[in-house]
Amino acid sequence: MVLQLVPQVSLADLILLAIIVIIVIALISASIKVVPEYMRIVIFRLGRFVGVRGPGVVFIIPIIDRIMRIDLRERFLEVSRQTCITKDNAPVDIDFLIYYKVFDASQSVLQVQNFEGASVGLATTTLRAVVGDIPLDELLARREQINNVLRAKLDEVTERWGVKVTSVEIREILPPKEVQDAMVKQMAAERNRRAMVTEADGRRESAILVAEGEKQSAILRAEGERQAAILRAEGAAKALETVYSAAKLVDHKTMALQYLEAMKILGASPSTKFLFPMEFTSLLAPVKKWLTEGAEGESGK
């Protein structure tokens, strides 16, 4: 009969084994880093820069390697309100934003200790220098120029830090309270002036349009009266021409008979007064002659 001896495992050995397993798992976990697409890690091995890793899975030596994570996405710094003095010695409060993006992860770590603090300090110094050369009246209108100058000045310095300043945007410019009140009054006065000018222009245009309308109306009336006069004259001429044509066909006897007929009608009327034209007597002379000739003819028979 063969006897197999099974070694006895003590509790202390189990605890030691568990500790070793935990340490191994921790070391493996610490040596594996997953770097997103928008991140990079800068690795220092025993204090010496050894490179930039990422994206993806990166292996490092635990305890020996030290890493720094760098975000490559565009970010911004909010610069709190800064008091600046304009060219004409007026204090103004200005706050703005700095948009930047890291393009060289290693330089952003090796060349500057605190990029955000350095950028804010440089921006505020540059802002005071720029604002000091601009009068207060022009400060609000030259906001875009100030933005461009700040961006260019910052970009010159941050380029060696591996950082690109993409934009600088001034959010608010606050002059003193007294200046704000004066600006409001000036703006109100300017708006009143523009309203009065607009109203005066409207009245002038209205008067011009009314005068032009009256002028056109008078021209049209005169043209209508002229056309009517021409038509009346043409009608009268045609009527006279018709009368003249008819009169050439009527002899003295016919005219006399017509006058006698008219007298007969007048005599039947209740009126006691009658007016006869002077030509009536000359028209009766042929009638008288005609009646005399008729009477003599009757007596000769």
Buried (B, 14 or more C-beta within 10 A) or exposed (E): EEEEEEEEEEEEEEEEEEEEEEEEEEEEEEBEBEBEEEBBBBBBEEEEEEEBBBBEEBEBEEEEBEBBEBBBEEBEBEBEEBEBEBBEEBEBBBBBBBBBEBEBBBBBBBBBEEBEEBBBEBBBEBBBEBBEEBEBEEBEEBBEEBBEBBBEBBBEBBBEBBBBBBBBBBEEBBBEEEBEEEBEEEEEEEEEEEEEEEEEEEEEEEEEEEEEEEEEEEEEEEEEEEEEEEEEEEEEEEEEEEEEEEEEEEEBEEBBEEBEEEEEEEEEEEEEEEEEEEEEEEBBEBBEEEEEEEEEEEEEE
